[in-house]
Amino acid sequence: MYIVEFVAWALRLYSYNNLEPEPTVETPTRNLMKIVTDSGADLSFEECKQIGVTMVPLKVEVDGISYQAGVDIDPVKFYDMMDASPSMPITSTPSIGDFVEAYERLAQEDEDILSIHICK
């Protein structure tokens, strides 16, 4: 199993297993802790929203123009641009500031935050 597929599977499993039981109108379903990942987890923003995961987008640079993966460039557009480009695209992790912003926002709701990311 590829590491990206494993991370996506683990996030889904963890999120589904940590939802509060029997949500009501007064108390909607939520995770017992906040979960953060980056777009390297191979989950769509819609999937993340459904399972209560906050996704911080990776950076992708094609022909000197920087994009946020899943925000202003989708996989189809990325591959089309990559095929047309004379050079290989460059990817990078979100900045520390991007993560700090996400953590600070989430910490206002819950101090427990689990952050799962792929690495070399």
N, C-alpha and C positions, 0 to 999 in steps of 0.2 A: 504494500500500500504506500502510495506517495505521501510524503510528510504533509503537504498542503491538504490532501484529502483527509488525512488523519486529524489535522487541526480543525477542519470544518466539521468532521464527524464528532469530535470531542466537544466542541462548542455547542452543537445541536443537542447532544446527549446531556451535557451538564445543564443547559438551559431548561430543557424539558423536565428533567428530574428535580429541578429546584424551583419550580413554579409553586406558588401557594395553592393549596387545594381549594376546589369549588369557589371560583370567583363569583362575586355578586356585583350588582350595579354600584353599590357603595364602596366595595373593595375589589377593583379590577385585578386581573392576574399580573403578577410581577415576579421577577427573580428575587431570591433571598439575598443576593448580593449583586452588585453591578459588575458587568463583564465588558472588557475592552479588547478589541483585536485590531488588526490592520487589514487592508484589502488583500493582503497575501494569503488570507485564510480561505479564499475562494468561495466566499459567501456573497450574495448580492445584498445591497442595502435593504431591499425588501425583506429578505430572509432574516437579516439581523434585527429589523424592526419587529418581526413576528415573534422572534425568540428572546427579545429584550437585550440584544448585544449592541454595544456602541462600536462602530467601525470608524477608524481613522484612516483616511486614504493614503496609499503609497504615492510617491511622486514618479512620474514618467516623463522623460525628455526625448522628444523626437525632432530632429533638425533644429536644435537649439531652442525649441518652444517647450515650456514646462506645463504639464497637465496633472490633475489629481485623478488617479485611477478610480473609475466608477462615478466620478462627479462630472468632469467635463470631457472625459474620453471613455468610451465603452470598448469592450474587446474587439468588436468588428471594426470600428474606426481605427483602433490601435494597430491591428494586423494589416489593414489597408495602407495606413501611413508607413508602417514598417516595410512593407513590400516596395513602396514607392521611394523610400529613402535610400540615399547612397551610403549611409552609415547606420550602424546598429543603434537602437534606442538605449537610453541610460535610465536605470531605475534607482530609486533611493528610498530609504525609510522616511516616514513622516518626521518632521523636526521635533525636537524636545518640546518646543513651545506648543505644537499641535497636541501632543500628549498631555502636557500640563493643563492646557485649556479643557480638554475632555475630562481629565481627572478632577479638576476643580469644580466643573459643572456637575459631575456625578456625585462628588463628595457632599454636595449640598443636600442630596437625597438619601445617601447611604454611605457610611464611612468604609464599608467593606467593598473593595474593588479587586477583581481578579483580572489580570492583564495577560493575554496569551498571544504569542507572536512566533513566527518562524525565524530562524537565524541560520547562519552558515555553520 
